[in-house]
Amino acid sequence: MDIKNPIPIVKIGDPYIINYKGTYYLYATSGINGYYCWKSENLSDWSEPWVCYRETERSFGNACFWAPEVYEFDGKFYMYYTAQWKIYEQEELRIGVAAADSPEGPFVDVFNNKPMFDFGHGVLDAHVLKDGDRNYLYYSRAGANHLVNGIKEAEIYAAELGDDYVSVKGEGKLILKPEQEWEIRQPELKQRWNEGPFVIKHNGKYHMMYSANFFQSVYYGIGGAVSDSPMGPFVKYENNPILCANEQISGPGHNSVVADQEGNLYCVYHAHTDYKKGGGDRQVYIAPLKFVDDKIVVKHPELKER
């Protein structure tokens, strides 16, 4: 598939695409108290956006609406998303879940003024793996109120998703934390990140893609890890990162993966709209994803004139 990059979707973050019956739906952190959705038939040309979810009186959150992902279960569509819990004045992120009868929405919160779960600390970046008759939820523990040796640290956890698709079985298990040299490029920030998990099953192994470093920085990038089990332990690739900045693309990260109708895999990620400025203004890129020697390989696409 000849995809023209960058995709003409800007001022977003954390892009996620679902392929439903040959039509692609893209959701992203949208800069509103809710989320936009875009539609495409070829991953290159996208519709104008519409609001598929917006904060209401049922919402537990009132700010920081980030990182939506949408999955189909039993004919319904479930959106797992991050938001600031409105009962707190300080940063306390949680994961919410909303449902719809169509991937186009509108998505309505399943719970009235409550997040999906509460383990007593901030969480964000929900991701679901369907694995046979079992499903797993991955997320990042927020670093805002989590100190490790005096440094704020965001780590990745896993839990089995409930049979109702809107709860978890037991508390999460720590499976990944920042420890490789490339993940600790800005010690002056006194904060480290492993976030934005996405898991792919390949040849019986579970490969996790994740993001590290500060999202507004050129150093933001994507790493990989592998496990024999969806609950870990995960071992990080020795040759990380999978994807990092080059001379044209800055701060690639928080990716998802989508398959086309032929089963070809694509890595969907954001990068800074302005290479020199970095920051929170980001746009979408889509690049082929392959497995080479049982490890994920992604190369930045050639940028094409539109």
C-alpha positions in Angstrom: 0.0 0.0 0.0 1.4 3.4 -1.0 0.9 5.7 1.9 1.7 9.4 1.6 3.4 10.6 4.8 3.0 12.6 6.9 -0.7 11.8 7.1 -2.7 15.1 7.0 -3.9 14.9 10.6 -2.1 17.4 12.9 -2.4 18.8 16.4 -2.9 15.3 17.8 -1.1 12.7 19.9 -1.2 9.0 20.5 -2.8 7.9 17.2 -4.7 4.6 17.1 -6.3 2.9 14.1 -8.9 0.1 14.0 -9.6 -1.8 10.7 -13.3 -2.7 10.8 -14.6 -4.5 7.7 -12.0 -2.8 5.5 -12.6 0.7 6.7 -10.0 2.3 8.9 -10.9 4.5 11.8 -8.3 6.7 13.5 -8.7 8.1 17.1 -6.2 10.3 18.8 -5.5 12.7 21.7 -7.5 15.6 20.1 -7.0 18.7 22.1 -10.6 18.7 23.3 -12.4 17.2 26.3 -13.1 14.2 24.3 -11.9 12.7 21.0 -12.1 13.1 17.2 -12.4 10.2 14.8 -11.2 10.2 11.1 -12.1 7.6 8.5 -10.2 6.2 5.5 -10.4 3.5 2.9 -6.7 3.4 2.1 -4.7 4.7 5.1 -3.6 7.7 3.0 -6.7 9.8 2.4 -8.7 10.7 5.5 -12.1 12.3 6.1 -12.8 15.4 8.0 -12.9 14.6 11.7 -16.0 14.4 13.9 -16.4 14.2 17.6 -16.9 10.5 18.6 -16.7 11.1 22.4 -17.1 14.2 24.5 -17.1 14.8 28.3 -20.6 14.7 29.8 -22.1 14.7 33.3 -21.4 10.9 33.3 -17.7 11.4 32.8 -15.3 10.8 35.6 -12.8 13.1 33.9 -12.7 16.8 33.2 -9.3 17.3 31.6 -6.3 15.5 30.1 -8.3 13.3 27.7 -5.5 11.3 26.2 -4.7 8.1 24.2 -8.0 6.5 23.2 -8.1 2.9 21.8 -11.2 1.2 20.4 -11.9 -2.6 20.3 -14.9 -4.6 19.2 -16.3 -7.2 21.5 -19.6 -9.1 20.9 -20.8 -6.6 18.3 -20.1 -3.5 20.6 -17.2 -1.1 20.5 -15.4 -0.2 23.6 -13.1 2.9 24.0 -10.5 2.8 26.7 -9.1 6.3 27.4 -7.1 8.4 29.9 -8.4 11.4 31.8 -7.9 13.5 34.9 -10.3 12.3 37.7 -12.3 15.4 38.5 -12.6 14.7 42.2 -8.9 15.7 42.6 -7.3 19.1 42.3 -3.8 17.6 41.8 -2.8 15.3 38.9 -4.6 12.0 39.3 -5.0 10.3 36.0 -7.3 7.2 35.6 -8.5 5.0 32.7 -12.2 5.2 31.6 -14.2 3.1 29.3 -17.0 4.1 27.0 -19.2 2.1 24.6 -20.9 2.5 21.2 -22.8 0.5 18.7 -20.5 1.7 15.9 -16.8 2.5 15.5 -18.0 6.0 14.5 -19.6 6.5 18.0 -21.0 8.3 19.8 -19.2 6.6 22.7 -21.0 6.9 26.1 -19.3 6.2 29.4 -20.1 2.8 30.8 -19.8 4.0 34.4 -21.4 7.0 36.0 -18.7 9.3 37.3 -16.2 6.5 37.9 -13.1 5.3 36.1 -12.7 1.7 35.0 -10.7 0.8 38.1 -8.8 2.5 40.9 -5.7 1.1 42.4 -5.0 4.2 44.4 -2.5 5.8 42.0 -2.4 7.4 38.6 -2.6 5.3 35.5 -2.8 6.1 31.7 -2.3 4.7 28.2 -4.7 1.7 28.2 -4.1 -1.0 25.6 -5.9 -4.3 25.1 -4.5 -7.6 23.7 -7.0 -10.2 22.4 -5.4 -13.6 22.9 -7.7 -16.5 22.2 -10.5 -16.6 24.8 -8.6 -14.3 27.2 -8.0 -10.6 27.0 -5.3 -8.5 28.7 -5.1 -4.8 29.6 -1.8 -3.0 29.6 -1.3 0.5 31.0 1.3 2.8 32.4 1.5 3.8 36.0 1.8 7.6 36.0 5.0 9.1 37.3 3.5 12.2 38.8 3.2 10.8 42.3 5.5 7.8 41.9 9.1 8.3 43.1 11.9 5.7 42.5 15.2 6.8 44.1 13.9 10.3 44.1 13.0 10.3 40.4 9.5 10.3 39.0 9.0 7.1 37.1 6.3 5.8 34.7 6.2 2.0 34.4 4.1 -0.5 32.4 1.7 -2.9 34.0 -0.5 -5.8 32.8 -3.7 -7.2 34.1 -6.3 -9.7 32.7 -9.3 -8.0 31.4 -12.6 -9.0 32.9 -15.1 -11.1 31.0 -17.4 -8.0 30.9 -14.6 -6.1 29.0 -15.0 -3.2 31.5 -13.2 -4.5 34.6 -9.9 -6.1 35.4 -9.2 -9.4 37.3 -6.9 -8.5 40.2 -4.4 -5.7 40.4 -1.8 -5.0 37.7 1.6 -6.7 37.5 4.7 -4.6 36.8 6.3 -5.8 33.6 8.5 -3.0 32.3 10.3 0.0 33.7 12.9 2.5 32.3 16.4 1.1 32.6 18.1 1.1 29.2 20.6 3.9 28.4 18.6 5.3 25.5 15.6 5.8 27.8 17.4 8.1 30.2 18.6 10.8 27.9 17.5 13.8 30.0 18.5 13.2 33.6 18.0 16.9 34.4 14.2 16.3 34.1 14.3 14.0 37.2 11.7 11.9 35.5 11.7 8.7 33.4 9.1 7.1 31.2 8.0 3.8 29.9 4.5 4.4 28.4 2.2 3.8 25.5 2.3 -0.1 25.4 1.2 -2.0 22.4 1.5 -5.9 22.2 1.7 -8.1 19.1 1.7 -11.9 19.2 4.1 -13.4 16.6 5.2 -17.0 16.4 4.0 -17.7 19.9 5.9 -14.8 21.4 4.5 -11.6 22.8 6.2 -8.5 21.5 5.6 -5.2 23.3 6.2 -1.8 21.7 6.5 1.1 24.2 7.6 4.7 24.3 10.3 6.3 26.4 11.7 9.7 27.2 9.8 13.0 27.3 7.1 13.2 24.6 8.0 16.9 23.8 11.6 16.0 23.3 13.5 14.9 20.2 14.6 11.9 22.2 11.1 10.4 22.5 11.2 7.1 20.8 9.8 3.5 20.5 11.4 0.4 22.1 10.6 -3.2 22.0 10.4 -6.1 24.4 9.5 -9.8 24.2 7.9 -12.5 26.4 6.7 -16.1 26.3 3.6 -15.0 28.2 1.2 -12.0 27.9 1.8 -11.3 31.6 5.6 -11.3 31.3 8.4 -11.3 32.2 9.3 -9.1 29.2 12.9 -8.7 28.1 13.8 -5.6 26.2 15.4 -5.8 22.8 19.2 -5.3 23.0 19.1 -3.1 19.9 16.5 -0.7 21.1 15.1 1.8 20.1 13.1 0.4 17.3 12.4 3.9 16.1 14.0 7.2 17.0 14.5 10.7 15.5 16.2 11.0 12.1 17.1 14.1 10.1 13.5 14.8 9.2 11.3 13.2 11.9 11.5 14.3 15.6 10.2 12.5 18.6 8.4 9.5 17.1 6.3 7.7 19.7 3.2 6.3 21.3 2.4 4.0 18.5 -0.3 1.5 17.6 -0.3 -1.2 15.0 -2.9 -2.0 12.3 -3.3 -4.7 9.7 -4.6 -4.1 6.2 -6.9 -6.5 4.4 -4.0 -8.6 3.2 -2.6 -8.9 6.7 0.3 -6.5 6.2 1.2 -4.7 9.4 1.7 -0.9 9.8 3.1 1.1 12.7 1.0 4.2 13.4 2.8 6.9 15.4 3.0 10.6 16.1 6.0 12.9 15.7 6.6 16.6 16.1 5.0 18.8 13.5 7.9 21.2 13.8 11.2 19.4 13.9 13.1 22.2 15.6 10.5 23.2 18.1 9.3 19.8 19.3 6.6 20.2 21.9 3.1 19.0 22.0 2.0 19.8 18.4 2.3 16.5 16.6 1.1 14.8 13.4 0.6 11.2 12.2 2.9 8.9 10.4 2.2 5.3 9.1 5.1 3.0 8.3 5.3 -0.7 7.4 6.2 -3.0 10.3 8.0 -6.3 9.8 9.5 -9.1 11.9 13.2 -9.8 11.1 14.9 -12.5 13.1 11.8 -12.5 15.4 12.2 -8.9 16.3 10.1 -5.9 15.2 11.6 -3.6 12.6 10.1 -0.3 11.5 11.8 2.3 9.3 10.7 5.9 8.9 8.8 6.4 5.7 10.0 8.6 2.9 8.1 11.9 3.0 6.1 12.6 -0.1 4.5 15.8 -1.5 0.7 15.8 -1.2 
